[in-house]
Amino acid sequence: MIFEVWAPNAATVEVDVFDGRRAMSAGEGGWWSADVPEAGHGTLYRYVLDGEGPYPDPRSRRQPDGVFGPSAVYDHARYTWADHEWTGRDLRGAVVYELHIGTFTQTGTFEAAIEKLPHLVELSVDFVEVMPVAPVPGGRNWGYDGVDLYAVNETYGGPDGLKSFVDACHRAGIGVILDVVYNHLGPSGNFLHPFGPYFAGFEGSYWGEAVNLDGPGSNEVRRYFIENAVQWLRDYHIDGLRLDAVHALHDRRATHLLAELSDQVDALSCAVGRPLSLIAESDLNDPRMVRSRDAGGLGMTAQWDDDVHHALHCAVSGESHGYYADFTNLSTLAKALTGGVVHDGGWSSFRGRTHGAPFAGVPGHRLVACLQNHDQIGNRPLGDRLPVSALKLGAGLLLTSPFTPMLFMGEEWGAGTPFLFFSDHVDAQLRESEGGRREREFDGFGYAWDAPDPSRVETFLRSKLDWDEVKQEVHWSLLCWYRDLIALRKALPELSDPRFDGVRVEFDPLGKWLVMWRGSLCVTVNFGEDSGILPVSVGAVLLASDEPVAAGEEGVWLPGQTLAIFRSAP
């Protein structure tokens, strides 16, 4: 077997394997190699640079003993796939379900998550979006401080565990989107610095040092991340990637990393014969993110749409702190539902400047919208979720909207468990300072910060879903509501139509009600506590979150806190 590593600044490189060091030969472009014929699948190894180390392989496919241990040779060809009939799934018309492997089940493994797939099949979601699975220090983490980006967290089940999970999802008819982080690496267990110029030398964001995407030596750094993306899509049969915080990618090249990645993934899609999606998390509200490459865009399949979340959240919760201040009026929800975003070049009070650009011509399926996600729950000090009453109204609007809707695990039954921020740093200083760092990150968001210590194991355990809740009437009723909404969305083409020009919204200036027309369908919402008549003429009711609901000559009569979907009047 040939070991290869990029270390352009080293004078000598050795591979530490079989309890001995073997010299590696320098090649072109800073690459070193050594042939070790007796090595194979499972062989443990590390690298020594100029006598320093040993260090794990930057492209390690497996870290059986964690981020501080040796790398292990992993042969992708040894896994036997059973998804031969899987032809992929397009993002258009899809419903996405975000989950965290460690808290989705009590066991917190890929194997345990497979056991819950029948629940997702009955819910009728099309994709699961899995939060990052790269190795992290310790046994618990959200995943955004990953290192060894080519490997899979052993706590979850390692590379074979991930493949088994993807295999099972495909057999169940569900696609898999993997959350990946390319804007920074974790502060602990990150051994890339000795190998080469992987970092730009300045703080790229609050989370850490910027990755070197446009400086000297950046060709190989860009290749490191692009080949990582290709690995997930090709070798793990992943159907799409969610790219974390792309606004924190510092790249001044004429061809942005995202555009280069888009081209590579398009080529791979042709080779494997199935659609592959790239979904950007972007804070820029820049429509170029989702415009095609031939139209001068970056070529992302879709991007997360925070404006929709904020507008929905304010409508069903009444909160107005921090960035919610710009979304308190129903006019912002109407604008989001009919134009995709709220901040399209206008003033953002939270940022203290104008922000964004219009998304004219961008179809709704290119905007992934949600009522809850890991950030919007987990970045609250107590990780608290929306109550059932708010979920009924918010889900009704989300799942009848022109966007690609995304649910967060447990939302569909109104999970009572929080989703808190948790970590398990091995470094004592990082472990002890994590709570304070987290508080500083959200200074100015309007929270009275009383979060539990993220390093305590109880914080992690409290965040695990309690599946027994589903048996309780209030949770089962909400689950049925979500199932009915998704079934109606899939049955009626008007509800999955991504064109904004077919969406019309009316609302009460006092914030009590909103009406959204989707072709011949009418979605009516009474946000108030009291029953009322909405001044709209409709026909038969198709679905309602509460009873009784009636349509008469004066309009639609709805109980308080109720959403109903009607056919237009004959």
C-alpha positions in Angstrom: 0.0 0.0 0.0 1.2 3.5 -0.8 0.9 6.2 1.9 0.7 9.8 0.6 0.6 13.1 2.4 1.0 16.8 1.4 3.6 18.6 3.5 5.2 21.2 1.3 7.3 22.9 4.0 8.9 19.8 5.5 12.5 18.7 4.9 11.8 15.1 6.0 8.6 13.1 6.3 8.2 9.6 7.8 5.2 7.3 8.2 5.0 5.7 11.6 3.6 2.3 11.0 4.0 -1.2 12.5 5.9 0.3 15.5 8.5 1.8 13.3 9.2 4.9 11.1 9.7 4.6 7.4 11.2 7.4 5.3 8.9 8.9 2.7 10.1 10.2 -0.7 9.5 13.8 -1.8 7.4 14.2 -5.0 6.0 17.1 -7.0 4.0 19.9 -5.4 5.0 19.1 -1.8 3.6 15.5 -1.8 5.4 12.7 -0.1 4.9 9.0 -0.5 6.1 5.6 0.8 5.2 2.1 -0.3 4.4 -0.3 2.6 3.3 -3.5 1.0 2.3 -5.3 4.2 -0.1 -2.4 5.1 -3.8 -2.7 4.4 -7.3 -2.2 5.7 -7.2 -1.5 9.5 -3.4 -0.7 9.6 -2.7 2.0 12.2 -0.3 4.8 11.1 0.8 8.4 11.7 3.2 10.9 10.2 6.3 12.5 11.5 7.5 15.8 10.1 11.1 16.9 10.6 11.2 14.8 13.6 8.0 16.3 15.1 4.9 14.3 15.8 3.6 11.8 15.3 0.4 13.3 13.8 -2.8 11.8 12.4 -3.2 11.9 8.6 -5.0 15.1 7.4 -7.0 12.9 5.1 -7.5 10.1 7.6 -10.5 8.0 6.6 -10.8 6.6 10.1 -9.8 7.6 13.7 -10.6 4.5 15.7 -9.2 5.9 19.0 -10.4 9.5 18.5 -8.8 12.7 17.2 -5.7 12.3 19.3 -5.0 8.7 18.3 -3.5 7.2 15.1 -5.2 7.0 11.8 -6.3 3.7 10.3 -6.3 2.6 6.7 -9.9 2.3 5.5 -10.7 0.6 2.2 -14.1 1.8 0.8 -14.3 -1.1 -1.5 -14.8 -3.6 1.4 -18.3 -2.3 2.1 -21.1 -4.1 0.1 -23.9 -1.7 -0.8 -27.5 -2.8 -1.1 -28.9 0.4 -2.6 -28.4 -0.6 -6.2 -31.9 0.5 -7.2 -31.5 3.9 -5.7 -31.6 6.6 -8.4 -31.4 9.6 -6.2 -33.9 12.3 -5.2 -34.3 15.8 -6.5 -34.7 18.7 -4.0 -37.6 20.1 -5.9 -40.9 19.2 -4.1 -39.0 17.6 -1.2 -39.5 17.8 2.5 -36.3 17.7 4.6 -35.9 16.5 8.2 -32.8 17.6 10.2 -31.4 15.4 12.9 -28.4 15.0 15.2 -27.3 11.4 15.4 -26.2 11.6 19.1 -29.5 12.9 20.4 -32.0 11.5 17.8 -32.2 8.3 19.9 -31.2 7.4 23.5 -28.3 5.2 22.1 -27.1 7.9 19.8 -25.7 5.8 17.0 -26.3 5.3 13.3 -27.6 1.8 14.0 -30.2 3.2 16.5 -31.2 5.9 14.0 -32.0 3.2 11.4 -34.6 1.8 13.7 -36.5 5.1 13.6 -36.7 5.2 9.8 -40.2 3.7 9.7 -41.3 6.8 11.6 -39.8 9.1 8.9 -41.4 7.0 6.2 -44.8 7.4 7.7 -44.2 11.1 8.1 -43.4 11.1 4.3 -40.2 13.1 4.4 -37.9 12.9 1.4 -34.5 13.7 2.9 -32.8 13.5 6.2 -30.2 16.2 6.9 -27.6 14.8 9.3 -25.7 17.3 11.4 -21.8 17.0 11.0 -20.3 13.6 11.7 -16.6 14.4 11.5 -14.5 13.3 14.6 -14.5 15.8 17.5 -12.8 15.8 20.9 -14.6 13.8 23.5 -17.8 11.8 23.2 -20.5 14.5 22.5 -20.7 17.6 20.3 -22.9 19.3 17.8 -20.2 18.5 15.2 -19.2 22.0 14.1 -15.8 21.8 15.8 -14.8 18.8 13.8 -11.3 17.8 12.7 -10.1 14.9 10.6 -12.7 15.9 8.0 -12.4 12.8 5.9 -13.3 10.5 8.9 -16.5 9.6 10.7 -17.1 9.9 14.5 -16.5 6.5 16.0 -19.0 7.3 18.8 -21.8 7.2 16.1 -20.5 4.0 14.5 -17.6 5.1 12.3 -17.5 4.9 8.5 -19.3 1.6 8.2 -22.0 2.9 10.5 -22.6 5.9 8.2 -22.7 3.7 5.1 -25.2 1.4 6.8 -27.4 4.4 7.7 -27.3 5.8 4.2 -28.0 2.3 2.7 -31.0 1.9 5.0 -32.3 5.4 4.2 -32.1 4.6 0.4 -33.9 1.3 0.8 -36.6 3.3 2.7 -36.9 5.8 -0.2 -35.2 8.6 1.8 -32.3 10.7 0.5 -29.4 11.8 2.8 -27.9 15.3 3.1 -24.8 15.6 5.2 -23.9 18.8 7.0 -20.2 19.7 6.4 -18.0 22.5 7.8 -15.4 24.1 5.6 -15.1 27.6 7.1 -13.0 26.6 10.1 -11.8 23.5 12.1 -12.1 22.8 15.7 -9.7 24.3 18.2 -8.7 20.9 19.8 -7.3 17.9 17.9 -6.6 20.0 14.8 -3.1 19.0 13.6 -3.2 20.6 10.1 -0.8 23.4 10.9 2.4 21.4 10.8 1.5 19.9 7.4 1.1 23.0 5.3 -0.6 26.4 4.8 -4.1 25.3 5.5 -4.9 28.5 7.4 -4.9 32.1 6.3 -3.3 33.5 9.5 -6.3 35.6 10.7 -9.6 35.0 12.5 -12.1 34.3 9.8 -15.1 34.3 12.1 -16.1 34.0 15.7 -15.5 30.3 15.5 -11.8 30.3 14.5 -9.0 30.9 12.1 -9.8 31.4 8.4 -9.1 28.6 6.0 -6.5 29.5 3.3 -8.6 29.6 0.1 -6.7 32.3 -1.8 -3.2 32.7 -0.5 0.1 30.9 -1.3 -0.4 27.2 -1.3 -4.2 27.5 -1.5 -4.5 25.3 -4.6 -4.0 22.2 -2.5 -6.0 23.5 0.4 -9.0 24.0 -2.0 -8.4 20.6 -3.3 -8.5 19.2 0.2 -12.0 20.5 0.8 -13.4 19.8 -2.7 -12.1 16.2 -2.6 -13.7 15.9 0.8 -17.1 16.8 -0.6 -16.6 14.4 -3.4 -15.8 11.6 -1.0 -19.1 11.9 0.8 -21.1 12.0 -2.4 -19.2 9.2 -4.2 -17.9 6.8 -1.5 -20.7 7.2 1.0 -23.5 7.6 -1.6 -24.7 10.8 0.1 -27.2 12.7 -1.9 -26.4 16.3 -1.0 -24.3 18.5 1.3 -25.4 21.3 3.6 -22.4 23.7 3.7 -22.1 25.5 7.0 -21.8 29.3 7.2 -20.4 29.9 3.7 -20.4 33.6 4.4 -17.4 32.8 6.6 -15.4 31.4 3.6 -12.8 34.1 2.8 -12.0 33.7 -0.9 -11.1 36.6 -3.2 -10.3 34.4 -6.2 -12.0 35.0 -9.6 -13.7 31.6 -9.2 -15.0 31.2 -5.7 -14.6 27.9 -3.9 -18.3 27.3 -4.0 -18.4 27.8 -7.8 -15.5 25.4 -8.2 -17.3 22.9 -5.9 -20.5 23.3 -7.9 -18.7 22.4 -11.1 -17.1 19.4 -9.6 -20.4 18.1 -8.1 -22.2 18.6 -11.4 -19.6 16.5 -13.1 -19.9 13.8 -10.4 -23.7 13.8 -10.8 -23.3 13.0 -14.4 -20.9 10.2 -13.6 -23.0 8.5 -10.9 -26.3 9.1 -12.7 -28.2 10.6 -9.8 -29.0 14.2 -8.7 -26.6 15.7 -6.1 -27.5 18.8 -4.1 -25.5 21.6 -2.5 -27.3 23.6 0.1 -25.5 26.7 1.5 -26.1 28.2 4.9 -25.6 31.9 4.0 -26.2 35.1 6.0 -25.8 37.2 2.9 -29.2 37.2 1.3 -27.4 37.2 -2.0 -29.4 35.6 -4.9 -26.2 34.9 -6.7 -25.7 32.1 -4.3 -28.4 30.0 -5.9 -28.1 31.2 -9.5 -26.7 28.8 -12.0 -23.1 29.0 -13.0 -24.0 29.9 -16.6 -26.1 32.8 -15.2 -23.1 34.2 -13.3 -24.1 32.6 -10.0 -22.3 30.3 -7.6 -24.4 27.3 -8.6 -25.7 26.2 -5.2 -28.9 24.1 -5.5 -30.4 25.9 -2.6 -29.7 28.0 0.5 -31.2 28.2 4.0 -33.6 31.1 4.3 -33.4 32.6 7.8 -35.9 35.4 6.9 -38.7 33.0 6.6 -37.9 31.4 9.9 -37.8 34.8 11.6 -41.1 35.9 10.2 -42.8 32.7 11.0 -41.3 32.6 14.5 -42.5 36.1 15.3 -46.0 35.5 14.0 -46.5 32.4 16.2 -44.5 33.4 19.3 -44.8 37.2 19.6 -41.0 37.5 20.3 -39.3 40.7 19.2 -35.7 40.6 20.7 -32.5 40.7 18.8 -32.8 40.0 15.1 -36.5 39.3 15.5 -37.1 43.1 15.8 -37.4 43.5 12.0 -40.0 40.7 11.7 -42.7 41.6 14.3 -45.3 42.8 11.8 -47.3 40.4 9.6 -46.2 42.5 6.6 -42.8 40.9 6.8 -44.3 37.4 6.8 -46.4 38.4 3.7 -43.2 39.7 2.1 -41.3 36.5 2.8 -44.1 34.3 1.5 -44.4 36.2 -1.8 -40.8 37.2 -2.5 -38.6 34.7 -0.7 -36.8 37.1 1.7 -37.5 40.2 3.8 -34.1 41.9 3.7 -33.7 42.5 0.0 -31.6 45.7 0.2 -33.5 47.4 2.9 -32.6 48.4 6.5 -31.6 45.7 9.0 -31.8 47.1 12.5 -29.8 44.1 14.0 -26.9 44.7 11.6 -27.2 48.5 11.6 -27.1 48.7 7.8 -28.9 47.8 4.6 -28.8 44.1 3.8 -29.4 41.7 1.0 -30.8 41.9 -2.6 -34.1 40.9 -4.3 -34.5 37.2 -5.2 -36.5 38.0 -8.3 -36.6 35.0 -10.6 -35.4 32.6 -7.9 -38.0 29.8 -7.4 -39.0 28.9 -3.9 -37.6 25.4 -3.9 -34.1 27.0 -3.9 -34.8 28.4 -0.5 -34.9 25.9 2.4 -37.2 27.3 5.1 -38.0 26.1 8.6 -40.0 26.8 11.7 -37.2 25.3 13.8 -33.6 24.1 13.3 -30.6 23.2 15.4 -29.4 26.8 15.5 -32.7 28.5 16.2 -33.4 26.2 19.1 -29.9 25.4 20.3 -28.8 29.0 20.3 -31.4 29.9 22.8 -29.9 29.7 26.3 -32.3 27.0 27.4 -32.6 25.3 24.1 -36.4 25.6 24.4 -38.7 24.7 21.5 -42.0 26.2 20.3 -45.1 25.1 22.1 -47.7 22.8 20.4 -50.1 25.7 19.7 -47.4 27.6 17.8 -46.2 24.6 15.9 -49.7 23.9 14.5 -49.9 27.3 13.0 -46.3 27.6 11.9 -46.2 24.1 10.3 -49.5 24.9 8.5 -47.9 27.9 6.8 -44.5 26.3 6.2 -45.9 23.2 4.6 -48.2 25.1 2.3 -45.5 27.6 1.3 -43.5 27.7 -2.0 -40.3 26.9 -0.2 -38.4 23.6 0.4 -39.7 23.0 4.0 -37.4 21.5 6.6 -38.4 20.1 10.0 -36.1 19.6 13.0 -36.2 16.3 14.8 -39.0 15.9 17.3 -40.8 19.0 16.0 -43.5 16.8 14.3 -44.8 15.7 17.7 -43.9 18.8 19.7 -41.0 17.3 21.6 -40.8 18.5 25.2 -37.1 17.9 25.4 -34.8 20.9 24.8 -32.0 20.9 22.3 -29.1 22.5 24.2 -25.6 23.4 23.2 -23.2 20.7 24.4 -19.6 19.8 24.0 -16.9 17.6 25.6 -13.5 19.2 25.1 -10.6 17.1 26.4 -8.5 20.3 26.9 -9.4 21.5 30.4 -9.1 25.2 29.5 -11.5 24.9 26.5 -13.9 22.8 28.6 -14.0 25.3 31.4 -14.3 28.4 29.2 -16.9 27.0 26.8 -19.9 28.4 28.7 -18.4 31.9 28.8 -17.4 31.8 25.1 -20.9 30.8 24.2 -22.4 33.7 26.2 -20.1 36.2 24.5 -21.1 34.9 21.1 -24.7 35.8 21.7 -24.1 39.2 23.4 -26.6 41.6 21.9 -29.2 39.0 20.9 -31.5 40.1 23.7 -31.2 37.0 25.9 -30.8 36.8 29.7 -28.1 34.2 29.4 -28.7 31.4 31.9 -27.7 28.4 29.9 -26.5 25.2 31.5 -22.8 24.3 31.3 -22.3 22.9 27.9 -19.6 20.6 29.2 -21.7 18.7 31.7 -23.0 15.3 30.5 -26.4 16.2 31.8 -26.7 19.0 29.2 -26.2 16.4 26.5 -28.5 13.8 28.0 -31.3 16.3 28.4 -31.2 17.0 24.7 -32.0 13.4 23.7 -35.4 12.9 22.2 -38.0 11.1 24.4 -39.8 8.9 21.9 -42.3 7.8 24.5 -43.9 11.2 24.2 -45.4 10.2 20.9 -47.8 7.9 22.8 -49.3 10.9 24.6 -52.5 12.3 23.1 -51.3 15.9 22.7 -48.1 14.8 20.9 -49.9 12.1 18.8 -52.4 14.7 17.7 -49.7 17.1 16.5 -47.9 14.2 14.7 -51.1 13.4 12.8 -51.4 17.1 11.9 -47.8 17.1 10.4 -48.5 13.9 8.5 -51.8 15.3 7.1 -50.1 18.5 6.0 -47.2 16.7 4.2 -49.7 14.3 2.6 -51.8 17.3 1.4 -48.7 19.0 0.1 -47.7 16.0 -1.9 -51.3 15.4 -3.2 -52.0 18.9 -4.4 -49.6 20.4 -7.0 -50.6 24.0 -5.9 -48.9 23.5 -2.6 -45.5 22.3 -3.9 -45.5 24.9 -6.7 -42.3 26.9 -6.2 -43.3 30.0 -8.2 -43.8 33.1 -6.1 -46.0 34.8 -8.7 -48.8 32.4 -7.8 -48.7 33.4 -4.1 -51.0 36.1 -2.9 -51.2 37.1 0.8 -53.7 39.3 2.7 -53.3 40.1 6.4 -54.8 42.0 9.3 -52.8 45.1 10.1 -53.4 44.4 13.8 -51.7 41.0 13.4 -54.7 38.8 14.2 -55.1 36.9 10.9 -53.4 36.1 7.6 -54.7 34.5 4.3 -52.4 33.0 1.7 -53.7 32.0 -1.7 -51.9 29.1 -3.5 -53.6 28.9 -6.8 -57.1 27.6 -6.1 -56.2 26.9 -2.5 -56.6 29.3 0.4 -54.7 29.0 3.7 -56.3 30.9 6.5 -54.8 31.5 9.9 -56.3 33.0 13.1 -53.3 34.0 15.3 -55.5 35.5 18.0 -56.9 33.8 21.1 -60.5 34.5 20.3 -62.7 33.1 17.5 -63.2 35.4 14.5 -64.4 35.8 11.0 -61.8 36.3 8.2 -63.1 38.4 5.3 -62.4 35.9 2.5 -64.8 33.9 0.2 -63.9 30.2 0.0 -65.5 26.9 -0.7 -64.9 23.5 1.0 -62.5 23.0 3.9 -59.7 20.5 3.1 -57.8 20.4 6.4 -58.1 22.3 9.7 -56.0 22.3 12.9 -59.1 22.7 15.1 -62.9 22.3 14.9 -65.3 23.7 14.2 -64.3 25.7 11.0 -66.9 27.1 8.7 -67.2 29.2 5.5 -70.1 31.5 5.0 -71.3 34.6 3.1 -69.5 36.9 5.6 -66.2 35.0 5.4 -64.3 32.2 7.2 -65.1 31.5 10.8 -62.1 30.2 12.7 -61.6 29.4 16.4 -58.6 31.1 18.0 -55.1 29.8 17.2 -56.4 27.8 14.2 -55.2 27.2 10.6 -57.5 25.9 7.9 -57.0 25.1 4.2 -59.9 25.7 1.8 -60.7 25.2 -1.9 -61.7 28.5 -3.6 -65.4 29.2 -3.8 -67.1 27.7 -6.9 
